[in-house]
Amino acid sequence: MIIRLGISCLLAACAVVFALNLDLATALLAWTTLVAVLCVGGAVFLARQPIGIATMMGRVGGSFVRWGFRAGRGQLVPAVAISWLIWTVLGFATVGGTLVRAEPKSLLMLLTWTIDAMAFLYVLGVVLTNLVSGGRSPGSLLVIAAVLVAIITVSMVFWRSAENDAAETVALALAGGPMLLLGVGYGIVLAMSVASGRRTNWH
């Protein structure tokens, strides 16, 4: 417990340092890279731990790879992926909290990236669940996951290279536009279903 608390505080401090010393896109990129490396390292520590014996290295590794074992039915690879995504979202929230007094557009950009990352987390969770259960994931899910990654990556590139408000608006529209259109589309379908008196299947 003490090890997990110490590591959580250390990671939170890293996120704050990134937020205060780097621009928004670079801070988020540095954070996601850091937690990816730490999650992979934690997996190595866990894999080297003898079965049934809790070692110090295993406790440290478990502090980084702490989520996803149930969804992955005890398998390490899904746990690493899910833990990395959860750490990523937590880091985004920490960076956002650090930048509370920053420009509203920066906070809106961060919120948009967080929503995109959560959507990617959901899609990846469905894919991993299907794979672990022995089923096959539809190719459309992989396409959606790849599109979300592309949206986040390209919008970060635009944001980092933006030299004026217009360029920042383009990056914001690129990151938030697809999710906004998707939400509006679901809203229209829901409204039509309610108006026609039919039950809506959320799946």
C-alpha positions as YAML, in Angstrom:
chain: A
units: angstrom
residues:
- id: 1
  name: MET
  ca: [0.00, 0.00, 0.00]
- id: 2
  name: ILE
  ca: [2.79, 2.40, 0.92]
- id: 3
  name: ILE
  ca: [4.65, 1.56, -2.30]
- id: 4
  name: ARG
  ca: [1.55, 2.20, -4.41]
- id: 5
  name: LEU
  ca: [0.85, 5.48, -2.65]
- id: 6
  name: GLY
  ca: [4.45, 6.64, -3.08]
- id: 7
  name: ILE
  ca: [4.50, 5.74, -6.77]
- id: 8
  name: SER
  ca: [1.14, 7.44, -7.33]
- id: 9
  name: CYS
  ca: [2.43, 10.63, -5.71]
- id: 10
  name: LEU
  ca: [5.63, 10.48, -7.75]
- id: 11
  name: LEU
  ca: [3.70, 10.07, -11.01]
- id: 12
  name: ALA
  ca: [1.36, 12.92, -10.07]
- id: 13
  name: ALA
  ca: [4.41, 15.12, -9.46]
- id: 14
  name: CYS
  ca: [5.79, 14.16, -12.89]
- id: 15
  name: ALA
  ca: [2.49, 15.14, -14.54]
- id: 16
  name: VAL
  ca: [2.54, 18.51, -12.77]
- id: 17
  name: VAL
  ca: [6.15, 19.14, -13.82]
- id: 18
  name: PHE
  ca: [5.29, 18.30, -17.43]
- id: 19
  name: ALA
  ca: [2.30, 20.65, -17.34]
- id: 20
  name: LEU
  ca: [4.29, 23.56, -15.91]
- id: 21
  name: ASN
  ca: [7.37, 23.24, -18.12]
- id: 22
  name: LEU
  ca: [6.07, 21.97, -21.48]
- id: 23
  name: ASP
  ca: [3.40, 23.03, -23.90]
- id: 24
  name: LEU
  ca: [0.14, 21.11, -23.69]
- id: 25
  name: ALA
  ca: [0.70, 18.61, -26.52]
- id: 26
  name: THR
  ca: [4.30, 17.90, -25.50]
- id: 27
  name: ALA
  ca: [3.29, 17.43, -21.86]
- id: 28
  name: LEU
  ca: [0.64, 14.87, -22.79]
- id: 29
  name: LEU
  ca: [3.00, 13.08, -25.17]
- id: 30
  name: ALA
  ca: [5.70, 12.94, -22.49]
- id: 31
  name: TRP
  ca: [3.20, 11.61, -19.96]
- id: 32
  name: THR
  ca: [1.81, 8.85, -22.20]
- id: 33
  name: THR
  ca: [5.34, 7.79, -23.13]
- id: 34
  name: LEU
  ca: [6.45, 7.72, -19.51]
- id: 35
  name: VAL
  ca: [3.56, 5.59, -18.29]
- id: 36
  name: ALA
  ca: [3.94, 3.25, -21.27]
- id: 37
  name: VAL
  ca: [7.56, 2.60, -20.35]
- id: 38
  name: LEU
  ca: [6.69, 2.17, -16.68]
- id: 39
  name: CYS
  ca: [3.83, -0.23, -17.41]
- id: 40
  name: VAL
  ca: [6.04, -2.38, -19.63]
- id: 41
  name: GLY
  ca: [8.75, -2.32, -16.95]
- id: 42
  name: GLY
  ca: [6.18, -3.24, -14.32]
- id: 43
  name: ALA
  ca: [5.07, -6.18, -16.44]
- id: 44
  name: VAL
  ca: [8.68, -7.38, -16.63]
- id: 45
  name: PHE
  ca: [8.96, -7.17, -12.83]
- id: 46
  name: LEU
  ca: [5.73, -9.14, -12.40]
- id: 47
  name: ALA
  ca: [6.80, -11.78, -14.91]
- id: 48
  name: ARG
  ca: [10.09, -12.32, -13.07]
- id: 49
  name: GLN
  ca: [8.33, -12.72, -9.72]
- id: 50
  name: PRO
  ca: [8.10, -16.36, -8.56]
- id: 51
  name: ILE
  ca: [4.56, -17.75, -8.56]
- id: 52
  name: GLY
  ca: [2.94, -17.36, -5.15]
- id: 53
  name: ILE
  ca: [5.78, -15.27, -3.72]
- id: 54
  name: ALA
  ca: [5.46, -11.48, -3.38]
- id: 55
  name: THR
  ca: [8.82, -9.81, -3.95]
- id: 56
  name: MET
  ca: [9.76, -6.14, -3.76]
- id: 57
  name: MET
  ca: [10.15, -6.00, -7.55]
- id: 58
  name: GLY
  ca: [6.74, -7.60, -7.92]
- id: 59
  name: ARG
  ca: [5.14, -5.03, -5.64]
- id: 60
  name: VAL
  ca: [6.72, -2.20, -7.62]
- id: 61
  name: GLY
  ca: [5.59, -3.76, -10.89]
- id: 62
  name: GLY
  ca: [2.08, -4.24, -9.50]
- id: 63
  name: SER
  ca: [1.98, -0.55, -8.59]
- id: 64
  name: PHE
  ca: [2.20, 0.30, -12.28]
- id: 65
  name: VAL
  ca: [0.18, -2.60, -13.69]
- id: 66
  name: ARG
  ca: [-2.69, -2.51, -11.23]
- id: 67
  name: TRP
  ca: [-5.79, -2.59, -13.46]
- id: 68
  name: GLY
  ca: [-7.18, -4.90, -16.11]
- id: 69
  name: PHE
  ca: [-6.43, -8.33, -14.68]
- id: 70
  name: ARG
  ca: [-10.10, -9.15, -14.22]
- id: 71
  name: ALA
  ca: [-11.05, -7.98, -17.70]
- id: 72
  name: GLY
  ca: [-8.08, -9.88, -19.14]
- id: 73
  name: ARG
  ca: [-8.82, -12.97, -17.03]
- id: 74
  name: GLY
  ca: [-5.47, -12.76, -15.28]
- id: 75
  name: GLN
  ca: [-3.39, -12.33, -18.42]
- id: 76
  name: LEU
  ca: [-0.58, -9.79, -18.28]
- id: 77
  name: VAL
  ca: [-0.79, -8.21, -21.74]
- id: 78
  name: PRO
  ca: [-4.40, -6.95, -21.43]
- id: 79
  name: ALA
  ca: [-3.60, -5.70, -17.92]
- id: 80
  name: VAL
  ca: [-0.63, -3.70, -19.23]
- id: 81
  name: ALA
  ca: [-2.73, -2.12, -22.00]
- id: 82
  name: ILE
  ca: [-5.63, -1.25, -19.70]
- id: 83
  name: SER
  ca: [-3.33, 0.05, -16.95]
- id: 84
  name: TRP
  ca: [-1.50, 2.24, -19.45]
- id: 85
  name: LEU
  ca: [-4.76, 3.72, -20.72]
- id: 86
  name: ILE
  ca: [-6.06, 4.40, -17.22]
- id: 87
  name: TRP
  ca: [-2.76, 6.04, -16.23]
- id: 88
  name: THR
  ca: [-3.01, 8.11, -19.41]
- id: 89
  name: VAL
  ca: [-6.49, 9.39, -18.53]
- id: 90
  name: LEU
  ca: [-5.42, 10.11, -14.94]
- id: 91
  name: GLY
  ca: [-2.41, 12.02, -16.24]
- id: 92
  name: PHE
  ca: [-4.60, 14.06, -18.59]
- id: 93
  name: ALA
  ca: [-6.80, 14.98, -15.62]
- id: 94
  name: THR
  ca: [-3.76, 15.97, -13.53]
- id: 95
  name: VAL
  ca: [-2.37, 18.13, -16.31]
- id: 96
  name: GLY
  ca: [-5.79, 19.74, -16.69]
- id: 97
  name: GLY
  ca: [-5.98, 20.46, -12.97]
- id: 98
  name: THR
  ca: [-2.55, 22.06, -13.13]
- id: 99
  name: LEU
  ca: [-3.65, 24.27, -16.02]
- id: 100
  name: VAL
  ca: [-6.88, 25.47, -14.42]
- id: 101
  name: ARG
  ca: [-5.79, 29.07, -14.82]
- id: 102
  name: ALA
  ca: [-4.61, 28.61, -18.39]
- id: 103
  name: GLU
  ca: [-6.48, 29.74, -21.48]
- id: 104
  name: PRO
  ca: [-9.97, 28.25, -21.79]
- id: 105
  name: LYS
  ca: [-9.14, 26.92, -25.24]
- id: 106
  name: SER
  ca: [-6.25, 24.88, -23.83]
- id: 107
  name: LEU
  ca: [-8.52, 23.32, -21.22]
- id: 108
  name: LEU
  ca: [-11.14, 22.58, -23.88]
- id: 109
  name: MET
  ca: [-8.46, 20.95, -26.02]
- id: 110
  name: LEU
  ca: [-7.38, 18.81, -23.07]
- id: 111
  name: LEU
  ca: [-10.99, 17.79, -22.37]
- id: 112
  name: THR
  ca: [-11.43, 16.80, -26.01]
- id: 113
  name: TRP
  ca: [-8.29, 14.67, -26.00]
- id: 114
  name: THR
  ca: [-9.45, 13.03, -22.76]
- id: 115
  name: ILE
  ca: [-12.80, 12.11, -24.32]
- id: 116
  name: ASP
  ca: [-11.03, 10.69, -27.38]
- id: 117
  name: ALA
  ca: [-8.70, 8.69, -25.12]
- id: 118
  name: MET
  ca: [-11.65, 7.31, -23.13]
- id: 119
  name: ALA
  ca: [-13.38, 6.29, -26.36]
- id: 120
  name: PHE
  ca: [-10.21, 4.50, -27.43]
- id: 121
  name: LEU
  ca: [-10.09, 2.83, -24.00]
- id: 122
  name: TYR
  ca: [-13.64, 1.55, -24.43]
- id: 123
  name: VAL
  ca: [-13.01, 0.19, -27.93]
- id: 124
  name: LEU
  ca: [-9.75, -1.45, -26.89]
- id: 125
  name: GLY
  ca: [-11.49, -2.99, -23.87]
- id: 126
  name: VAL
  ca: [-14.12, -4.56, -26.12]
- id: 127
  name: VAL
  ca: [-11.42, -5.92, -28.45]
- id: 128
  name: LEU
  ca: [-9.37, -7.39, -25.58]
- id: 129
  name: THR
  ca: [-12.46, -8.93, -23.98]
- id: 130
  name: ASN
  ca: [-13.35, -10.65, -27.23]
- id: 131
  name: LEU
  ca: [-9.83, -11.94, -27.72]
- id: 132
  name: VAL
  ca: [-9.52, -13.26, -24.17]
- id: 133
  name: SER
  ca: [-12.89, -15.00, -24.37]
- id: 134
  name: GLY
  ca: [-11.77, -16.79, -27.53]
- id: 135
  name: GLY
  ca: [-13.94, -14.80, -29.89]
- id: 136
  name: ARG
  ca: [-13.01, -12.58, -32.79]
- id: 137
  name: SER
  ca: [-13.17, -8.82, -32.79]
- id: 138
  name: PRO
  ca: [-14.90, -7.18, -35.75]
- id: 139
  name: GLY
  ca: [-12.50, -5.43, -38.07]
- id: 140
  name: SER
  ca: [-14.60, -2.29, -37.69]
- id: 141
  name: LEU
  ca: [-13.51, -1.99, -34.04]
- id: 142
  name: LEU
  ca: [-9.87, -2.06, -35.04]
- id: 143
  name: VAL
  ca: [-10.56, 0.59, -37.67]
- id: 144
  name: ILE
  ca: [-12.30, 2.78, -35.06]
- id: 145
  name: ALA
  ca: [-9.36, 2.37, -32.66]
- id: 146
  name: ALA
  ca: [-6.89, 3.30, -35.42]
- id: 147
  name: VAL
  ca: [-8.99, 6.34, -36.38]
- id: 148
  name: LEU
  ca: [-9.08, 7.54, -32.76]
- id: 149
  name: VAL
  ca: [-5.30, 7.20, -32.48]
- id: 150
  name: ALA
  ca: [-4.90, 9.11, -35.75]
- id: 151
  name: ILE
  ca: [-7.26, 11.87, -34.58]
- id: 152
  name: ILE
  ca: [-5.39, 12.36, -31.31]
- id: 153
  name: THR
  ca: [-1.97, 12.23, -32.99]
- id: 154
  name: VAL
  ca: [-2.76, 14.58, -35.87]
- id: 155
  name: SER
  ca: [-4.59, 17.09, -33.65]
- id: 156
  name: MET
  ca: [-1.59, 17.12, -31.28]
- id: 157
  name: VAL
  ca: [0.71, 17.86, -34.21]
- id: 158
  name: PHE
  ca: [-1.57, 20.71, -35.35]
- id: 159
  name: TRP
  ca: [-1.81, 22.08, -31.81]
- id: 160
  name: ARG
  ca: [1.94, 22.03, -31.26]
- id: 161
  name: SER
  ca: [2.61, 23.79, -34.56]
- id: 162
  name: ALA
  ca: [-0.23, 26.31, -34.18]
- id: 163
  name: GLU
  ca: [0.96, 29.89, -34.37]
- id: 164
  name: ASN
  ca: [-2.39, 31.67, -34.02]
- id: 165
  name: ASP
  ca: [-5.94, 31.22, -32.74]
- id: 166
  name: ALA
  ca: [-7.20, 30.01, -36.11]
- id: 167
  name: ALA
  ca: [-4.71, 27.13, -36.20]
- id: 168
  name: GLU
  ca: [-5.61, 26.17, -32.62]
- id: 169
  name: THR
  ca: [-9.29, 26.18, -33.59]
- id: 170
  name: VAL
  ca: [-8.53, 23.81, -36.47]
- id: 171
  name: ALA
  ca: [-6.76, 21.43, -34.09]
- id: 172
  name: LEU
  ca: [-9.67, 21.61, -31.66]
- id: 173
  name: ALA
  ca: [-12.20, 20.94, -34.41]
- id: 174
  name: LEU
  ca: [-10.15, 18.01, -35.67]
- id: 175
  name: ALA
  ca: [-10.00, 16.42, -32.22]
- id: 176
  name: GLY
  ca: [-13.58, 17.14, -31.16]
- id: 177
  name: GLY
  ca: [-15.48, 17.24, -34.44]
- id: 178
  name: PRO
  ca: [-15.84, 13.48, -35.07]
- id: 179
  name: MET
  ca: [-16.99, 12.75, -31.49]
- id: 180
  name: LEU
  ca: [-19.40, 15.70, -31.63]
- id: 181
  name: LEU
  ca: [-20.92, 14.46, -34.89]
- id: 182
  name: LEU
  ca: [-21.20, 10.96, -33.44]
- id: 183
  name: GLY
  ca: [-22.99, 12.32, -30.38]
- id: 184
  name: VAL
  ca: [-25.37, 14.39, -32.49]
- id: 185
  name: GLY
  ca: [-26.08, 11.35, -34.66]
- id: 186
  name: TYR
  ca: [-26.94, 9.17, -31.67]
- id: 187
  name: GLY
  ca: [-29.07, 12.00, -30.30]
- id: 188
  name: ILE
  ca: [-31.07, 12.20, -33.52]
- id: 189
  name: VAL
  ca: [-31.56, 8.43, -33.62]
- id: 190
  name: LEU
  ca: [-32.69, 8.46, -29.98]
- id: 191
  name: ALA
  ca: [-35.10, 11.32, -30.60]
- id: 192
  name: MET
  ca: [-36.59, 9.56, -33.62]
- id: 193
  name: SER
  ca: [-36.95, 6.32, -31.66]
- id: 194
  name: VAL
  ca: [-38.68, 8.09, -28.77]
- id: 195
  name: ALA
  ca: [-40.94, 9.98, -31.16]
- id: 196
  name: SER
  ca: [-41.95, 6.78, -32.92]
- id: 197
  name: GLY
  ca: [-42.58, 5.01, -29.61]
- id: 198
  name: ARG
  ca: [-40.03, 2.23, -30.26]
- id: 199
  name: ARG
  ca: [-37.49, 0.88, -27.83]
- id: 200
  name: THR
  ca: [-33.91, 1.88, -28.46]
- id: 201
  name: ASN
  ca: [-31.15, -0.71, -28.55]
- id: 202
  name: TRP
  ca: [-28.07, 1.13, -27.22]
- id: 203
  name: HIS
  ca: [-25.77, -1.50, -28.69]
...
